[in-house]
Amino acid sequence: MNTNEIKYKETRKIFVNLPVKELNKSIEFFTSLGFKFDPKFTDKNATCMIVNENIFVMLLVEEFFKNFTQKEICNTAKNIELILALSVESREIVDEMIGKAIEAGGIEPRKPQDHGWMYNRAFEDIDGHLWELVFMNETEINVK
């Protein structure tokens, strides 16, 4: 092994931290999409949204979020901070989740993208964070 390489565990966890304006409204929004929350990491300032056993999204009230950075919080109405892309098991799940996001107050900022082997759509949550839902049929990928 190269001494410059970092040895990683096979299982890693990722915690994405997002500022939100109103925690309860954000919890309600993501609950309507089927997400669950870890009560051990939930209080008036934050909650831990469970994406899967290794991926979590910390929704932090903006004032609390500011304790972790000296930078200004991004104005998501005018600027993009990141795109969170989640893979799902089928095109139908992509469409179903987008429908739920829109019903819960989110918006779909662009048309669906269909590349045959890959299908994705996007939504902005109620705080303007951009999420992509992606289905990839890897058996149809034509790599040249």
DATA-V109369 format. One record per pair of residues at least 4 apart in sequence whose C-alpha atoms are under 7 Angstrom apart, sorted by sequence separation. I is the first residue (numbers start at 0). GAP is how many residues later the second one is. D is the distance in whole Angstrom. If there is no record, write none. Layout:
# DATA-V109369
i gap d
I GAP D
I GAP D
This chain:
# DATA-V109369
i gap d
21 4 6
22 4 6
23 4 6
24 4 6
25 4 6
26 4 6
27 4 6
28 4 7
29 4 7
30 4 5
37 4 7
41 4 5
42 4 6
50 4 5
59 4 6
60 4 6
61 4 6
65 4 7
74 4 6
75 4 6
88 4 7
89 4 7
90 4 6
91 4 6
92 4 6
93 4 6
94 4 6
95 4 6
96 4 6
97 4 6
98 4 6
99 4 6
100 4 7
101 4 5
113 4 6
114 4 6
123 4 5
124 4 5
29 5 6
30 5 6
41 5 4
49 5 7
50 5 5
59 5 5
73 5 7
87 5 7
100 5 5
101 5 5
113 5 5
123 5 5
124 5 7
40 6 6
41 6 6
49 6 5
87 6 7
112 6 6
113 6 7
123 6 5
40 7 6
48 7 6
49 7 7
73 7 6
112 7 5
122 7 6
123 7 6
47 8 6
48 8 5
111 8 6
112 8 6
121 8 7
122 8 5
47 9 6
48 9 6
111 9 5
121 9 6
122 9 7
36 10 7
37 10 5
47 10 5
121 10 4
36 11 5
37 11 7
46 11 6
47 11 6
120 11 6
121 11 6
36 12 4
37 12 7
45 12 7
46 12 5
109 12 7
119 12 7
120 12 6
35 13 6
36 13 6
45 13 6
46 13 7
108 13 7
119 13 5
120 13 7
34 14 7
35 14 6
45 14 4
107 14 6
108 14 6
119 14 4
34 15 6
44 15 6
45 15 6
107 15 4
108 15 7
118 15 6
119 15 6
34 16 7
44 16 5
106 16 5
107 16 6
118 16 5
105 17 6
106 17 5
117 17 6
118 17 7
105 18 5
106 18 7
117 18 4
44 19 6
105 19 5
116 19 6
117 19 6
105 20 5
116 20 5
104 21 6
116 21 7
100 22 7
116 23 5
116 24 6
97 25 7
93 26 7
93 27 7
90 28 7
22 38 6
19 39 6
21 39 7
93 39 6
13 40 6
14 40 6
15 40 6
16 40 6
17 40 6
18 40 6
19 40 6
20 40 6
93 40 7
12 41 4
13 41 5
14 41 5
15 41 5
16 41 5
17 41 5
18 41 5
19 41 5
20 41 6
11 42 7
12 42 6
13 42 6
14 42 6
15 42 6
16 42 6
17 42 6
18 42 6
19 42 6
14 43 7
16 43 7
18 43 5
90 44 6
87 45 7
89 45 6
18 46 6
83 46 6
84 46 6
85 46 6
86 46 6
87 46 6
88 46 6
82 47 5
83 47 5
84 47 4
85 47 5
86 47 5
87 47 5
82 48 6
83 48 6
84 48 6
85 48 6
86 48 6
82 49 7
84 49 7
76 51 6
75 52 5
75 53 7
32 64 6
32 67 6
31 68 7
32 68 6
31 72 7
28 75 6
25 100 7
20 106 7
19 107 6
